[in-house]
Amino acid sequence: MASADRGRLYWELARPFTLIAPALGMFTGSVIALGAFPPVPLMPWLAVKIGLETLMAAVLNAASNVLNQVTDLEADRLNKPGRPIPAGRVSPAEALRLSAWLYVIAFVLATLVGPQCTLLAGTAAVLTVLYSAPPFRLKAVPYLANLVIAIPRGLLLKVAGWSCVRDFGRLEPWYIGAVFGLFLLGATTTKDFADVRGDAAAGFRTLPVVHGAKKAAWMTAPFLVLPFLLIPYGLAHGYLTGHPGVLLGLTVLLAAWGSYVVFLMVRRPDDLARTENHPSWTHMYVMMFVAQIGFALAYVIRPAGP
């Protein structure tokens, strides 16, 4: 196969659309750190570090995506037979080598940013391996699987972005990360509804497999609304130093949006398991974008005082 064709195949394995959210999450984490009180001026060397860590987040997510496709081969033969590995366009061994090189590249990029970013990125990398790879296969463990996704892609992502600009030894980045982590703790289930057949065959005990679509939808529902109510609480107690008006407006928008997604899920829960990429998944993904950009905006235009 020509190198250009191989490159396109590897790009497909990386699932490029899914790389936007972690890259944006990392970038906006740094923007938040720049604007948090007291603000930090954006120097050229700092801009370079922010660029490196944003790239690192995308590469690390690509590494975990490829690894997950290797270890999900049995399930994907039923759920997603057109993907490169189950379709026979690339061997599991070749994909595994690609994943390993992507993890190495992500680690190198993290070390160029700094020790705190390296620690957080390393922790996230370990969690993604534990999630996918045997003998751990935490993806097969109900409830724990959601937590293992929510920590690196919600909590640690925001803190890592912050650590590029300033020390992570204060509550604010962890509080913001907790909002995103709690949201993802439930929202990640929206991608599991359409995969019930293959996941059950492969032994992945996701919430829809264990509890059925209806109960899993109701279990997921609180996490699409309640985490955003932590924003006004954080403002009231001084945990957040962003612009109050923007953060309160973001709270109203996301809580209302999450309530609408809950309505879509519980209105006809059986449709969740019959529809690939159910609208609830799309809404969840776009909500992440809006939440990340909204938080960054609140810190770009924050008041001058504490």
C-alpha positions, 0 to 999 in steps of 0.5 A: 500500500502506498504511503499516502494510502497508509497515512489516510488509513492511520488517520481513519484509525485515529478517528479525527473527529473525536480528537477535537474535544480533548484538544479544545479541552486542553487549550481552553484549560490553558486559557482559563489559567491565563485569565484566572486571578491574578491573570498571567500575561501570554508570553511567546514561550507560553504560547508555544507550550500551549500549542505543544500541550494541545497537540499532545492531547489530540495525539494521546486521544488518538493513541487510546482510540487506536488501542481501543479498536484493537481490543474491541475487535470482537465487538466491532465485528458486530457493531462497526464492521466497516472500521479498518481492523474488522474490515481487514484493511489493517492488521491488529498488530500493525494498529497496536504498533501505531498506538504504541508510537502515538503514546510515545509521541504524546509522552515526549510532547508532555515532557516538553511542556513540563513535569506537572503536565507529564504527570497528568498526561502519564496518569491519563495514558495509564487509565486509557490502557487499563480501560482497553487492554487485557488483563485489566479490561476495565471497560468490561466492569460496570460503573468503573468503566465510566469513571475511568473515562471521566477522570482523564477526559474530564477532570485531568484534561482541564487540570493539565491545561491549567498546569501549562500556565501555572501550578495546579496546586490550587482548588480552581482547576480541580473544581472546574475539572470536576464539573466536566468529569461529573458530566462525562461520568454519565454522558459517556454512556450515550455512546454505549446504547447503539453498541449493546449487541456487540458489547454483550457478545464481547463481554463488555458490561456497559450500563445499557447491557447490564440494566437495559436502555430504559433504566440506563437512560434514567441513571445517566440523566442526572449527570447531564444536568446537575454538574452544571449547578456546581458553577453557581455554587463555586462562584458563591464560595469563591472557588471560581474567578471567572466572569460571574455573568458569563458563568451564570448564563452558561449554567442556565444554558447547559442545565436547560440543554441537558434537560432537553437531552434527558427528555430525548433519552427517556421519551423513547428509551428503546430507540437509543439501542436501535439508532446509531449515533442517537441524537443524545450522543450528538448533543452530549458532544456539542455540549462539551464544546460549548461548555469548554468555550463558555468557561474560557470566555468567562476567564477571558473577560473576567473582572479586574479584581479577585 
